[in-house]
């Protein structure tokens, strides 16, 4: 566990300034949303989930990751919120994030270290596979959730789930093309949670959270090392220096013992 917290501290450093600004903006919006209505257990869980969720996506934008324990806590909060709103596929979405983005970190703290050096791009065939997979998941999940549950928004829930699931897998595989899916995901989630809010199934906090996700995804095409070559080179040099310093410390410790 101590290794995870050391990993966490390192991953919170070296982000583009815009990412920190967006986090504090999101935090302020969520605090205002929380205190502007009666505070309940569900609203507190929504606040915790959205705050940690934004932290996770901003870190990924910076080609780092605070997933792992924080991601699992965020997913747990979102699962309860999704169940309460009867957006059942949002539960599957969070479970997919846990499998692709959180468990690898918990199993190995080095999983996302120097992620920037592992970035790659789609080929023509991977574009086709990703698009077809999204459409297939949408059709199957929409039919199943509409047939076997009382989800009041099965096809809206399904499109959000299909895009988010595919995006999580693409992120897991380190493709920068994930951000085309994340943008579509942000839009789909905004629609889903706005409809849920209008129908009295959720608070406005989830819509605000989806809006912040969308801003983050657009930001990725400008300052993120996933697309910005200068930022990628800077971060690679920073990560290499950190790894070299850690090796020197380990060597010095070995000599002293």
N, C-alpha and C positions, 0 to 999 in steps of 0.2 A: 504493500500500500504506500510506503514511503517513496518508492520509486515512481509510483503514479503521480504523487503530488509534486515531486521534483520535475517530472515530465510536464505536468500541468503548468507550473510556474514558467518553464522555458517556452511553452507554446503560447503563452499570453504576451510574450515580448516580440518586438520587431514587426508589428502590424503596420500597414499604411495608416497614417493619421485619420483618414476618412473613416476607417473602420471603427476606431475608438469614438469618433464623433457620433457615428450612427448608433453605437451601443448606448451612449448616454442619452441620445435623443429618444431611443426606444424605451429606455428605462423611465425617463420622465413621463412619456405618454402612458406607460402602463401604470405608473404610480397614480397619475391623475384619474385614469379609468377605474382603478381599484377604489380610491377614496370617494369617487363621485356617486357611488351606489352603495346600498347596504352590503357590508362585508360578510361573506359567508365562507364556509369551508371550500366550496367550489370556486369562488372568486380568488381565494388565496392560492389554491392549487393552479388556477389559470395563470396567476401572476408569476409563480415560481417557474412553471413550465415555459411560459413565453420568454421570461428573462434568460433562463438557461438555454432555451432554443436559439434565441438570437445570438448568444455568446458562441454557440456551436457553429452556426452558419457563417458568422463573421470570421471565425478562426479558419474555417475551410476556405473562405474567400482569400485569406492571407496565406494559403497553402500550408496551414498548420492545423492543429486539431485539439479541441478540449473535450472531444468525445470520450466515452468510457463511462466512468461513474456519473459525471454530470449529464451525459447524454441519456443514460438509463433513468436518472431522476426526472429529467424533462419528459421522456417518453411515458413514464408512469403517470405523470400529471396530465399529459395530453390524452392518454388512454381513458382516464376517468372523465375528462371533459367531453371527449368524443362519444363515450357511452351515454353520458347524461343527455347529449344533444341528439342521440340516435343516429349519429354519423358513424356507423359501424365500421366502414372501410378505413376511416381515419385511424382506427385501432390497428388494423393490419399494416397500415402505413408506418406507424410508430414501431411495431414489431420488426418490420423490414429494416428500419434504421438501426435498431438495436443489433440485428444480426450483421449488417454490412458495415456499420460505422462505429459501433460501441464495443461489441465483443472482441474484435481484433485488437483494440487498444488494451482491454482488460487482460487479454491473454499475453500480450507482449507490448510493453511500453514503447519499444523501438519501432512499432508498426508504422507510425506516422512521422517518425523523426526524419528530417530532411525530405519531406514529401515533395518539395519543389523540384528535386532532381529526378523524380519519377513521373513527371507530367508527360502525357502523350496525346496524340490527336487521332480522331476517327479516320478510317479509310472509307472508300465507297461502300464496301460490304458491311462494315460495322454501322454505318448510317442506316442502311436498309434493315439490318437485324434489329436495331434499337427502335426504329419507327414501327416495324411490324409487331414487335413484342409489346409496345405500348398499346397498339390497337387491339391485339388479341386479349391482353389483360383487361382492357376496358370492357370489351364485349362480354367476356366470361364473368368478371366480377359484377358488372351491372346487372346481368341476368340473375346470377345467384343471389345477390343481396336483395334484389327486388322481389324474388320469388319466395325466399325462405325467411325474410325478416320483415319488421315493420318500419324499416328505414323510410322516412317520408321523402327523401331526395336521392333515390338509388342511383340515377344516372349522373347526377352532379357529383355525388360522392365517389362514383366509379371513375370518372375522368380525372378527378384529383388524385385518387389512389393509384391509377395506372401510370400517370405521369411521375408521381413522387416515387413509386416503386422503381421504375426504370431509371430515374435520376440517381437514386441511392446506389443502384448496381453500377451505373456508369462512374459515379464518384469513387466507389470501392475499387474500380479498375483503373483509376487515375486519369481518365480522359477529361480534357478541358471542355469538351463539347457538352458536358453535363449541364453547363449554364443555359443552354437553349431549353433544356428540360426544366431547369429550376425556374426560369422566367415563366414558362407555361404553367408550371406548378403553382407559382405565386398567384398568377391570375385566377387559376381554377380554385385555389383555396380562398381567395378573396370572395369569389362568387358564392362558394359553399357556405362560408361562415357569415356572409352578409345575409343570405337567405335564411340561415339558421337563426341569426339575430332578429330578423324581421318576423319570423315565426315564433319567437319567444323561446327558442331552444338553447341559446348560447348568449354570452355577453359580447359586447363590442370589442373586448380585448383580443379575441381571436382574429377578428377582421383586421385590427390594427397590427397584430403580429404578422399576418400574411402580407400586409402592405410593406412592413419593414423588410421582410424576406425579399419582396420584389425589388425594393430599392437596392438591397445588398446584391442581388443577382445582376442588376443593371450595372452596378459599380464594378462588378468583377471584370467586365469588358474594358475597363479603363485603367484602374490602378492595381488590380490583382495580378500576382505573378503567374496565374493560370494563363494570362494573355499578354501582360506587360513584360517584355523581354528585359528591360532595364531593372525592373523590380525583381524579376526572377534571378538575374545575375547577382544583384545585391544580396538577396536572401540566401542564395547558394553559398556565397562567400562567407556570410555570417554563420550559416549552419556548419560549414566546414571548419571555421575557426573555433566554434563551440566544441565540435567533436575532437579537434586536435588538443584543445585545452583539457578536456576530460581525460584523454589518453595520457597527457603529461602528468595530470594529478594522480592517475592510477599507477603510473610508472614510479612517481616519487613516493607514493604510499608503499609500493612493493619494496623499494630500496630501503625505506625506513624500518621495514619489518623483516 
